[in-house]
Amino acid sequence: MQADLPAAGGGRLIDRYAAIAEASHRMLAAARRGDWHEVACIEDQCRELIGQLKAALTVESLGPADQRERMRLLRAILADDAEIRACAEPWLGRIAHLISSLPAQRAAER
């Protein structure tokens, strides 16, 4: 199930930050469900949104109120990212354990 993210093509600069924050929140929801395929799909879409944001930053700037909103959105994105990583840690731990057990397993097979 691939989620469609809002297009950030023609909106204000702050709307682009909001679209990235929404993507981040959707990735968190997918991570909480353990849907890592969906996390990866949204992550790809998020990369595209970030590329659009970078292009827009060269021609547009934020006023004081939008700067405050930008900081709020960035904090939310960082909080989502931290929780996504926390959700992934058990999965990464299992992979690390499997990888570390390969040499011992090969030695036992000899």
The first five atom37 places (N, CA, C, CB, O) and aatype in JSON, in Angstrom:
{
  "aatype": [12, 5, 0, 3, 10, 14, 0, 0, 7, 7, 7, 1, 10, 9, 3, 1, 18, 0, 0, 9, 0, 6, 0, 15, 8, 1, 12, 10, 0, 0, 0, 1, 1, 7, 3, 17, 8, 6, 19, 0, 4, 9, 6, 3, 5, 4, 1, 6, 10, 9, 7, 5, 10, 11, 0, 0, 10, 16, 19, 6, 15, 10, 7, 14, 0, 3, 5, 1, 6, 1, 12, 1, 10, 10, 1, 0, 9, 10, 0, 3, 3, 0, 6, 9, 1, 0, 4, 0, 6, 14, 17, 10, 7, 1, 9, 0, 8, 10, 9, 15, 15, 10, 14, 0, 5, 1, 0, 0, 6, 1],
  "atom_mask": [
    [1, 1, 1, 1, 1],
    [1, 1, 1, 1, 1],
    [1, 1, 1, 1, 1],
    [1, 1, 1, 1, 1],
    [1, 1, 1, 1, 1],
    [1, 1, 1, 1, 1],
    [1, 1, 1, 1, 1],
    [1, 1, 1, 1, 1],
    [1, 1, 1, 0, 1],
    [1, 1, 1, 0, 1],
    [1, 1, 1, 0, 1],
    [1, 1, 1, 1, 1],
    [1, 1, 1, 1, 1],
    [1, 1, 1, 1, 1],
    [1, 1, 1, 1, 1],
    [1, 1, 1, 1, 1],
    [1, 1, 1, 1, 1],
    [1, 1, 1, 1, 1],
    [1, 1, 1, 1, 1],
    [1, 1, 1, 1, 1],
    [1, 1, 1, 1, 1],
    [1, 1, 1, 1, 1],
    [1, 1, 1, 1, 1],
    [1, 1, 1, 1, 1],
    [1, 1, 1, 1, 1],
    [1, 1, 1, 1, 1],
    [1, 1, 1, 1, 1],
    [1, 1, 1, 1, 1],
    [1, 1, 1, 1, 1],
    [1, 1, 1, 1, 1],
    [1, 1, 1, 1, 1],
    [1, 1, 1, 1, 1],
    [1, 1, 1, 1, 1],
    [1, 1, 1, 0, 1],
    [1, 1, 1, 1, 1],
    [1, 1, 1, 1, 1],
    [1, 1, 1, 1, 1],
    [1, 1, 1, 1, 1],
    [1, 1, 1, 1, 1],
    [1, 1, 1, 1, 1],
    [1, 1, 1, 1, 1],
    [1, 1, 1, 1, 1],
    [1, 1, 1, 1, 1],
    [1, 1, 1, 1, 1],
    [1, 1, 1, 1, 1],
    [1, 1, 1, 1, 1],
    [1, 1, 1, 1, 1],
    [1, 1, 1, 1, 1],
    [1, 1, 1, 1, 1],
    [1, 1, 1, 1, 1],
    [1, 1, 1, 0, 1],
    [1, 1, 1, 1, 1],
    [1, 1, 1, 1, 1],
    [1, 1, 1, 1, 1],
    [1, 1, 1, 1, 1],
    [1, 1, 1, 1, 1],
    [1, 1, 1, 1, 1],
    [1, 1, 1, 1, 1],
    [1, 1, 1, 1, 1],
    [1, 1, 1, 1, 1],
    [1, 1, 1, 1, 1],
    [1, 1, 1, 1, 1],
    [1, 1, 1, 0, 1],
    [1, 1, 1, 1, 1],
    [1, 1, 1, 1, 1],
    [1, 1, 1, 1, 1],
    [1, 1, 1, 1, 1],
    [1, 1, 1, 1, 1],
    [1, 1, 1, 1, 1],
    [1, 1, 1, 1, 1],
    [1, 1, 1, 1, 1],
    [1, 1, 1, 1, 1],
    [1, 1, 1, 1, 1],
    [1, 1, 1, 1, 1],
    [1, 1, 1, 1, 1],
    [1, 1, 1, 1, 1],
    [1, 1, 1, 1, 1],
    [1, 1, 1, 1, 1],
    [1, 1, 1, 1, 1],
    [1, 1, 1, 1, 1],
    [1, 1, 1, 1, 1],
    [1, 1, 1, 1, 1],
    [1, 1, 1, 1, 1],
    [1, 1, 1, 1, 1],
    [1, 1, 1, 1, 1],
    [1, 1, 1, 1, 1],
    [1, 1, 1, 1, 1],
    [1, 1, 1, 1, 1],
    [1, 1, 1, 1, 1],
    [1, 1, 1, 1, 1],
    [1, 1, 1, 1, 1],
    [1, 1, 1, 1, 1],
    [1, 1, 1, 0, 1],
    [1, 1, 1, 1, 1],
    [1, 1, 1, 1, 1],
    [1, 1, 1, 1, 1],
    [1, 1, 1, 1, 1],
    [1, 1, 1, 1, 1],
    [1, 1, 1, 1, 1],
    [1, 1, 1, 1, 1],
    [1, 1, 1, 1, 1],
    [1, 1, 1, 1, 1],
    [1, 1, 1, 1, 1],
    [1, 1, 1, 1, 1],
    [1, 1, 1, 1, 1],
    [1, 1, 1, 1, 1],
    [1, 1, 1, 1, 1],
    [1, 1, 1, 1, 1],
    [1, 1, 1, 1, 1],
    [1, 1, 1, 1, 1]
  ],
  "atom_positions": [
    [[0.84, -1.17, 0.0], [0.0, 0.0, 0.0], [0.89, 1.23, 0.0], [-0.96, 0.0, 1.22], [1.57, 1.51, 0.99]],
    [[0.9, 1.98, -1.1], [1.73, 3.16, -1.19], [0.88, 4.39, -0.98], [2.45, 3.22, -2.54], [-0.14, 4.57, -1.64]],
    [[1.31, 5.24, -0.06], [0.56, 6.45, 0.25], [0.93, 7.56, -0.71], [0.8, 6.89, 1.69], [2.1, 7.7, -1.07]],
    [[-0.04, 8.34, -1.11], [0.21, 9.51, -1.93], [0.46, 10.68, -1.01], [-0.96, 9.8, -2.89], [-0.3, 10.93, -0.07]],
    [[1.54, 11.4, -1.28], [1.86, 12.57, -0.49], [1.37, 13.8, -1.21], [3.37, 12.65, -0.23], [1.25, 13.8, -2.44]],
    [[1.09, 14.85, -0.47], [0.63, 16.07, -1.11], [1.71, 16.65, -2.0], [0.2, 17.09, -0.07], [2.89, 16.62, -1.66]],
    [[1.3, 17.17, -3.13], [2.24, 17.82, -4.03], [2.65, 19.15, -3.41], [1.63, 18.03, -5.44], [1.82, 19.88, -2.87]],
    [[3.93, 19.44, -3.5], [4.42, 20.7, -2.95], [4.86, 21.64, -4.07], [5.58, 20.45, -1.98], [5.6, 22.59, -3.83]],
    [[4.41, 21.37, -5.28], [4.91, 22.09, -6.44], [4.59, 23.56, -6.49], [0.0, 0.0, 0.0], [5.48, 24.35, -6.79]],
    [[3.36, 23.98, -6.22], [3.02, 25.37, -6.46], [2.72, 26.17, -5.23], [0.0, 0.0, 0.0], [2.31, 27.33, -5.34]],
    [[2.91, 25.61, -4.05], [2.53, 26.3, -2.82], [3.61, 27.23, -2.31], [0.0, 0.0, 0.0], [4.69, 27.35, -2.89]],
    [[3.3, 27.88, -1.22], [4.27, 28.72, -0.53], [5.38, 27.86, 0.04], [3.59, 29.55, 0.6], [5.23, 26.65, 0.2]],
    [[6.48, 28.48, 0.34], [7.64, 27.76, 0.87], [7.28, 27.01, 2.15], [8.79, 28.74, 1.13], [7.69, 25.86, 2.32]],
    [[6.54, 27.64, 3.04], [6.18, 26.98, 4.3], [5.31, 25.75, 4.04], [5.44, 27.96, 5.23], [5.34, 24.79, 4.81]],
    [[4.53, 25.78, 2.95], [3.72, 24.62, 2.6], [4.58, 23.43, 2.22], [2.78, 24.95, 1.45], [4.2, 22.28, 2.42]],
    [[5.75, 23.71, 1.68], [6.68, 22.63, 1.33], [7.23, 21.97, 2.61], [7.86, 23.17, 0.46], [7.35, 20.75, 2.68]],
    [[7.55, 22.79, 3.6], [7.97, 22.24, 4.9], [6.84, 21.41, 5.51], [8.4, 23.37, 5.87], [7.08, 20.34, 6.07]],
    [[5.61, 21.91, 5.4], [4.46, 21.19, 5.96], [4.27, 19.85, 5.25], [3.18, 22.04, 5.84], [3.91, 18.86, 5.89]],
    [[4.49, 19.8, 3.94], [4.35, 18.55, 3.2], [5.39, 17.53, 3.66], [4.49, 18.8, 1.68], [5.1, 16.34, 3.77]],
    [[6.6, 18.0, 3.91], [7.66, 17.1, 4.41], [7.31, 16.61, 5.81], [9.04, 17.82, 4.42], [7.5, 15.44, 6.12]],
    [[6.79, 17.5, 6.64], [6.39, 17.1, 8.0], [5.26, 16.07, 7.94], [5.94, 18.33, 8.82], [5.25, 15.12, 8.73]],
    [[4.33, 16.25, 7.03], [3.24, 15.27, 6.88], [3.81, 13.93, 6.43], [2.18, 15.77, 5.87], [3.39, 12.88, 6.93]],
    [[4.74, 13.95, 5.5], [5.38, 12.71, 5.05], [6.08, 12.02, 6.21], [6.38, 12.99, 3.91], [5.99, 10.8, 6.37]],
    [[6.78, 12.8, 7.01], [7.47, 12.26, 8.17], [6.49, 11.59, 9.13], [8.24, 13.38, 8.9], [6.75, 10.5, 9.64]],
    [[5.36, 12.23, 9.35], [4.36, 11.66, 10.25], [3.77, 10.37, 9.67], [3.24, 12.69, 10.53], [3.49, 9.43, 10.4]],
    [[3.6, 10.34, 8.37], [3.08, 9.12, 7.73], [4.1, 8.0, 7.79], [2.69, 9.4, 6.28], [3.74, 6.83, 7.94]],
    [[5.39, 8.34, 7.66], [6.43, 7.31, 7.82], [6.4, 6.75, 9.23], [7.83, 7.9, 7.5], [6.55, 5.54, 9.42]],
    [[6.22, 7.62, 10.22], [6.13, 7.16, 11.6], [4.95, 6.21, 11.78], [6.0, 8.35, 12.55], [5.09, 5.17, 12.43]],
    [[3.81, 6.55, 11.23], [2.63, 5.68, 11.35], [2.92, 4.32, 10.72], [1.4, 6.34, 10.67], [2.55, 3.29, 11.28]],
    [[3.59, 4.31, 9.57], [3.94, 3.04, 8.92], [4.94, 2.26, 9.76], [4.5, 3.3, 7.51], [4.84, 1.04, 9.87]],
    [[5.91, 2.96, 10.35], [6.9, 2.28, 11.21], [6.24, 1.67, 12.43], [8.0, 3.27, 11.64], [6.58, 0.56, 12.84]],
    [[5.3, 2.39, 13.01], [4.58, 1.84, 14.17], [3.82, 0.58, 13.81], [3.62, 2.88, 14.73], [3.67, -0.31, 14.64]],
    [[3.34, 0.49, 12.56], [2.64, -0.72, 12.09], [3.62, -1.81, 11.68], [1.73, -0.39, 10.9], [3.22, -2.96, 11.45]],
    [[4.9, -1.46, 11.59], [5.9, -2.43, 11.13], [5.89, -2.59, 9.63], [0.0, 0.0, 0.0], [6.39, -3.59, 9.12]],
    [[5.34, -1.63, 8.92], [5.25, -1.68, 7.45], [6.48, -0.98, 6.86], [3.93, -1.02, 6.95], [6.39, 0.17, 6.43]],
    [[7.6, -1.68, 6.85], [8.87, -1.08, 6.42], [8.9, -0.82, 4.94], [10.01, -1.97, 6.8], [9.61, 0.08, 4.5]],
    [[8.16, -1.57, 4.16], [8.05, -1.29, 2.72], [7.41, 0.08, 2.52], [7.22, -2.4, 1.99], [7.87, 0.88, 1.71]],
    [[6.35, 0.35, 3.26], [5.67, 1.64, 3.16], [6.58, 2.77, 3.65], [4.36, 1.62, 3.98], [6.59, 3.85, 3.07]],
    [[7.34, 2.52, 4.7], [8.28, 3.52, 5.18], [9.25, 3.89, 4.05], [9.06, 3.0, 6.43], [9.51, 5.07, 3.81]],
    [[9.78, 2.88, 3.37], [10.73, 3.13, 2.29], [10.09, 3.89, 1.13], [11.31, 1.8, 1.78], [10.71, 4.78, 0.55]],
    [[8.85, 3.55, 0.81], [8.14, 4.26, -0.28], [7.95, 5.73, 0.07], [6.78, 3.6, -0.56], [8.19, 6.61, -0.76]],
    [[7.51, 5.99, 1.29], [7.29, 7.38, 1.71], [8.63, 8.12, 1.79], [6.55, 7.45, 3.07], [8.71, 9.3, 1.48]],
    [[9.67, 7.41, 2.22], [10.99, 8.03, 2.29], [11.45, 8.49, 0.91], [12.01, 7.04, 2.88], [12.02, 9.58, 0.77]],
    [[11.2, 7.68, -0.11], [11.53, 8.08, -1.49], [10.75, 9.33, -1.9], [11.22, 6.93, -2.47], [11.31, 10.25, -2.5]],
    [[9.47, 9.35, -1.56], [8.66, 10.52, -1.89], [9.13, 11.74, -1.11], [7.18, 10.24, -1.59], [9.11, 12.86, -1.63]],
    [[9.55, 11.53, 0.11], [10.05, 12.63, 0.94], [11.32, 13.22, 0.34], [10.33, 12.13, 2.38], [11.5, 14.44, 0.37]],
    [[12.18, 12.39, -0.21], [13.39, 12.87, -0.87], [13.02, 13.82, -2.02], [14.23, 11.69, -1.39], [13.67, 14.85, -2.23]],
    [[11.99, 13.46, -2.75], [11.53, 14.31, -3.85], [11.02, 15.65, -3.32], [10.43, 13.6, -4.66], [11.32, 16.71, -3.88]],
    [[10.25, 15.6, -2.24], [9.75, 16.84, -1.63], [10.9, 17.72, -1.15], [8.81, 16.52, -0.46], [10.85, 18.94, -1.29]],
    [[11.93, 17.11, -0.59], [13.09, 17.86, -0.11], [13.82, 18.5, -1.3], [14.06, 16.93, 0.67], [14.28, 19.64, -1.2]],
    [[13.91, 17.78, -2.41], [14.51, 18.36, -3.61], [13.73, 19.57, -4.1], [0.0, 0.0, 0.0], [14.32, 20.57, -4.5]],
    [[12.41, 19.48, -4.05], [11.57, 20.61, -4.44], [11.78, 21.78, -3.48], [10.07, 20.21, -4.48], [11.83, 22.93, -3.91]],
    [[11.89, 21.49, -2.21], [12.13, 22.54, -1.21], [13.45, 23.23, -1.47], [12.11, 21.94, 0.21], [13.52, 24.46, -1.46]],
    [[14.51, 22.45, -1.71], [15.82, 23.05, -1.97], [15.77, 23.98, -3.17], [16.87, 21.95, -2.19], [16.38, 25.06, -3.15]],
    [[15.07, 23.58, -4.21], [14.95, 24.44, -5.4], [14.19, 25.72, -5.06], [14.24, 23.69, -6.54], [14.56, 26.8, -5.53]],
    [[13.15, 25.6, -4.27], [12.33, 26.77, -3.91], [13.1, 27.72, -3.0], [11.04, 26.33, -3.23], [12.86, 28.93, -3.04]],
    [[14.01, 27.19, -2.2], [14.79, 28.04, -1.28], [15.65, 29.06, -2.01], [15.66, 27.18, -0.38], [16.02, 30.09, -1.45]],
    [[15.98, 28.77, -3.26], [16.84, 29.69, -4.02], [16.07, 30.91, -4.52], [17.47, 28.97, -5.2], [16.68, 31.9, -4.91]],
    [[14.74, 30.84, -4.53], [13.94, 31.96, -5.08], [12.95, 32.55, -4.1], [13.21, 31.5, -6.3], [12.3, 33.55, -4.41]],
    [[12.81, 31.95, -2.93], [11.81, 32.4, -1.97], [12.4, 32.38, -0.57], [10.54, 31.52, -2.05], [13.28, 31.57, -0.27]],
    [[11.91, 33.26, 0.29], [12.35, 33.25, 1.68], [11.12, 33.3, 2.59], [13.3, 34.45, 1.97], [10.0, 33.54, 2.15]],
    [[11.37, 33.08, 3.88], [10.29, 33.05, 4.86], [10.29, 34.32, 5.7], [10.42, 31.81, 5.76], [11.34, 34.86, 6.05]],
    [[9.1, 34.78, 6.01], [8.95, 35.89, 6.94], [9.06, 35.39, 8.38], [0.0, 0.0, 0.0], [9.18, 34.19, 8.6]],
    [[9.01, 36.29, 9.35], [9.18, 35.9, 10.75], [8.16, 34.86, 11.24], [9.09, 37.13, 11.63], [8.53, 33.91, 11.93]],
    [[6.9, 35.03, 10.89], [5.88, 34.07, 11.35], [6.12, 32.7, 10.72], [4.46, 34.57, 11.0], [5.99, 31.67, 11.39]],
    [[6.47, 32.68, 9.43], [6.75, 31.41, 8.76], [8.04, 30.79, 9.28], [6.84, 31.62, 7.25], [8.17, 29.56, 9.3]],
    [[9.0, 31.61, 9.7], [10.23, 31.07, 10.3], [9.9, 30.31, 11.58], [11.25, 32.21, 10.59], [10.45, 29.24, 11.84]],
    [[9.01, 30.88, 12.39], [8.6, 30.19, 13.63], [7.88, 28.88, 13.3], [7.67, 31.11, 14.48], [8.12, 27.86, 13.95]],
    [[7.01, 28.91, 12.29], [6.31, 27.69, 11.88], [7.3, 26.67, 11.33], [5.23, 28.02, 10.81], [7.16, 25.47, 11.58]],
    [[8.29, 27.14, 10.58], [9.32, 26.25, 10.05], [10.03, 25.53, 11.19], [10.34, 27.05, 9.2], [10.25, 24.32, 11.11]],
    [[10.39, 26.26, 12.24], [11.07, 25.65, 13.38], [10.17, 24.61, 14.06], [11.5, 26.72, 14.39], [10.64, 23.55, 14.47]],
    [[8.88, 24.92, 14.19], [7.94, 23.96, 14.79], [7.88, 22.69, 13.94], [6.52, 24.58, 14.93], [7.92, 21.58, 14.47]],
    [[7.8, 22.86, 12.61], [7.73, 21.71, 11.7], [9.02, 20.9, 11.75], [7.46, 22.18, 10.27], [8.98, 19.67, 11.77]],
    [[10.17, 21.57, 11.78], [11.45, 20.85, 11.85], [11.58, 20.06, 13.15], [12.61, 21.83, 11.73], [12.09, 18.94, 13.14]],
    [[11.11, 20.63, 14.24], [11.14, 19.89, 15.51], [10.25, 18.65, 15.44], [10.68, 20.8, 16.68], [10.61, 17.58, 15.94]],
    [[9.08, 18.79, 14.81], [8.17, 17.64, 14.66], [8.81, 16.57, 13.78], [6.82, 18.1, 14.07], [8.7, 15.38, 14.07]],
    [[9.47, 16.99, 12.71], [10.14, 16.04, 11.81], [11.23, 15.29, 12.57], [10.74, 16.76, 10.58], [11.35, 14.07, 12.45]],
    [[12.03, 16.02, 13.36], [13.1, 15.37, 14.13], [12.54, 14.41, 15.17], [13.96, 16.43, 14.82], [13.11, 13.34, 15.4]],
    [[11.43, 14.78, 15.8], [10.81, 13.88, 16.79], [10.29, 12.62, 16.1], [9.65, 14.61, 17.53], [10.46, 11.51, 16.61]],
    [[9.65, 12.79, 14.93], [9.17, 11.62, 14.18], [10.35, 10.73, 13.8], [8.4, 12.07, 12.91], [10.27, 9.51, 13.92]],
    [[11.44, 11.35, 13.33], [12.61, 10.59, 12.91], [13.17, 9.77, 14.07], [13.68, 11.53, 12.35], [13.53, 8.61, 13.9]],
    [[13.25, 10.39, 15.23], [13.77, 9.68, 16.41], [12.88, 8.48, 16.75], [13.86, 10.62, 17.62], [13.39, 7.41, 17.08]],
    [[11.57, 8.66, 16.65], [10.68, 7.54, 16.97], [10.73, 6.45, 15.9], [9.24, 8.04, 17.14], [10.64, 5.27, 16.2]],
    [[10.89, 6.86, 14.64], [11.03, 5.87, 13.55], [12.28, 5.03, 13.81], [11.12, 6.57, 12.16], [12.25, 3.81, 13.68]],
    [[13.36, 5.69, 14.18], [14.6, 4.96, 14.48], [14.41, 4.02, 15.66], [15.74, 5.94, 14.78], [14.93, 2.9, 15.66]],
    [[13.67, 4.45, 16.66], [13.4, 3.59, 17.82], [12.58, 2.37, 17.41], [12.66, 4.39, 18.92], [12.81, 1.27, 17.9]],
    [[11.63, 2.58, 16.51], [10.84, 1.45, 16.0], [11.71, 0.49, 15.2], [9.67, 1.95, 15.12], [11.5, -0.73, 15.24]],
    [[12.7, 1.03, 14.49], [13.55, 0.21, 13.63], [14.62, -0.54, 14.41], [14.2, 1.07, 12.58], [15.13, -1.56, 13.94]],
    [[14.98, -0.04, 15.59], [16.08, -0.65, 16.33], [15.9, -2.14, 16.6], [16.25, 0.05, 17.62], [16.85, -2.9, 16.41]],
    [[14.73, -2.6, 17.04], [14.6, -4.05, 17.26], [14.84, -4.84, 15.97], [13.21, -4.38, 17.81], [15.46, -5.9, 15.99]],
    [[14.35, -4.31, 14.87], [14.53, -4.96, 13.58], [16.02, -4.95, 13.2], [13.68, -4.26, 12.48], [16.55, -5.96, 12.76]],
    [[16.67, -3.81, 13.38], [18.1, -3.72, 13.08], [18.9, -4.62, 14.0], [18.58, -2.27, 13.19], [19.9, -5.2, 13.59]],
    [[18.48, -4.73, 15.26], [19.16, -5.6, 16.21], [19.1, -7.07, 15.78], [0.0, 0.0, 0.0], [20.07, -7.8, 15.92]],
    [[17.95, -7.48, 15.27], [17.81, -8.86, 14.78], [18.73, -9.1, 13.59], [16.35, -9.15, 14.4], [19.34, -10.16, 13.48]],
    [[18.81, -8.13, 12.69], [19.68, -8.28, 11.52], [21.14, -8.34, 11.98], [19.47, -7.1, 10.52], [21.91, -9.17, 11.49]],
    [[21.53, -7.47, 12.89], [22.9, -7.47, 13.4], [23.23, -8.82, 14.04], [23.11, -6.34, 14.42], [24.33, -9.34, 13.85]],
    [[22.29, -9.38, 14.79], [22.51, -10.67, 15.43], [22.68, -11.76, 14.37], [21.33, -11.02, 16.37], [23.57, -12.62, 14.49]],
    [[21.85, -11.73, 13.35], [21.96, -12.72, 12.28], [23.31, -12.61, 11.57], [20.82, -12.55, 11.27], [23.95, -13.62, 11.28]],
    [[23.72, -11.4, 11.29], [24.99, -11.19, 10.6], [26.15, -11.64, 11.47], [25.16, -9.71, 10.21], [27.09, -12.28, 10.99]],
    [[26.11, -11.31, 12.75], [27.22, -11.68, 13.63], [27.28, -13.18, 13.87], [27.1, -10.96, 14.96], [28.34, -13.71, 14.19]],
    [[26.17, -13.87, 13.72], [26.17, -15.32, 13.94], [26.6, -16.1, 12.7], [24.8, -15.77, 14.37], [26.84, -17.3, 12.79]],
    [[26.71, -15.44, 11.55], [27.12, -16.13, 10.34], [28.5, -16.76, 10.42], [27.08, -15.18, 9.19], [28.64, -17.92, 10.04]],
    [[29.54, -16.06, 10.9], [30.86, -16.71, 10.99], [30.84, -17.95, 11.88], [31.9, -15.7, 11.52], [31.45, -18.96, 11.53]],
    [[30.18, -17.9, 13.0], [30.11, -19.07, 13.9], [29.34, -20.19, 13.24], [29.46, -18.7, 15.25], [29.67, -21.37, 13.39]],
    [[28.31, -19.83, 12.52], [27.49, -20.85, 11.84], [28.32, -21.53, 10.76], [26.22, -20.22, 11.23], [28.26, -22.75, 10.6]],
    [[29.09, -20.74, 10.01], [29.95, -21.33, 8.95], [31.02, -22.22, 9.55], [30.61, -20.21, 8.1], [31.33, -23.28, 9.0]],
    [[31.6, -21.81, 10.67], [32.63, -22.62, 11.33], [32.04, -23.94, 11.8], [33.24, -21.85, 12.52], [32.71, -24.97, 11.72]],
    [[30.83, -23.93, 12.28], [30.17, -25.14, 12.77], [29.84, -26.08, 11.63], [28.9, -24.79, 13.54], [29.79, -27.3, 11.81]],
    [[29.63, -25.53, 10.45], [29.31, -26.36, 9.29], [30.53, -27.06, 8.74], [28.68, -25.52, 8.22], [30.4, -28.05, 8.01]],
    [[31.73, -26.57, 9.07], [32.95, -27.18, 8.53], [33.34, -28.41, 9.23], [34.08, -26.23, 8.59], [34.35, -29.03, 8.89]]
  ]
}
